[in-house]
Amino acid sequence: MREIDLPVTGCFFLDINYNFALRIKRKNMANRIFIGLILIVLSGAVFGQSTIKDADNLLYSESFEEALDIYLEIIEEDAENMAINYKVGVCYLNTNLDKTKAIDYLEKFVTQEEFDNNANYLLGRAYSYASKFTEAEKKFYDFLANGGGTASSGAETQKQIEYCQNAKELMKYPVDVTFESLGEAVNSIYPDYYPFIPVDESLIIFNTSRDDGSYLSENGSFASNIYISTVVDGKFTTAKP
């Protein structure tokens, strides 16, 4: 299950495995992502409040890619709008796009003298996706040093720090890995991701955003579904939702 927690503090926060007051559950086993965000009144923006409101509504409804498209248009005209920079970072981290693209926007956001401390955590996550584990670890410590949110969020941040430390050790001993297609029965021309295979290798469960009748967003991507393929006589059967 995918859980998105919207805290009652008025602050929009993203993370994995946080527990806040208001919980919204959706069917998606790919990740648990929690988001939060201060809604800042924009003055003098080129785009109207209705356009920003539309994007914010998409963000709250988890249509991150569609919201991102609008925010990026706004950024083109108002690159120093810190609220929009923050939201762009949140959107990138919640899509299956290149999550490292969140870095530039969140780095700009944290250059302010005062900013939402959650941005330190988000930037740490973005650095992690870019394999910048030393920088990520520092941002996680910054997040904790400046309050760190709830007890559960603090515990989760400690886990992220441990992941960074482990990753830095593992990177000292690289392993040769080859990715191979499992064939048309499983893979498609569309994004297939987050595979899970049990120890006995009897099946594979994965996420896919393919043309199977799923909702087609305005940017041309399909909504994701969970597919499963079992192994029969040593071969994967045709994957089905």
GICOR-V475121 format. One line per field, one symbol per residue. ss: DSSP state (A for helix, B for strand, O for the rest). burial: # if it has 24 or more other ideal C-beta (glycine too) atoms within 12 Angstrom, else .. Layout:
BEGIN
ss->???
burial->???
END
This chain:
BEGIN
ss->OBBBBBOOOOOBBBBOOOOOOBBBBBOOOOOOOBBBOOOOOOOOOOOOAAAAAAAAAAAAOOOAAAAAAAAAAAAAAOOOOAAAAAAAAAAAAOOOOOAAAAAAAAAAAOOOOOOOOAAAAAAAAAAAAOOOAAAAAAAAAAAAAOOOOOAAAAAAAAAAAAAAAAAAAAOOOOOOOOOOOOOOOOOOOOBBBBBBOOOOOOBBBBBBBOOOOOOBOOOOOBOOBBBBBBBBOOBBOOOBO
burial->.######...######.#.#.......#.#########.#.#..#.#....#..##.###.###########.##.....################..#####.######....################..#.###.##.###...###..##.##.###.##..#..............#...###.####.#........#######..........#########......#..#..
END
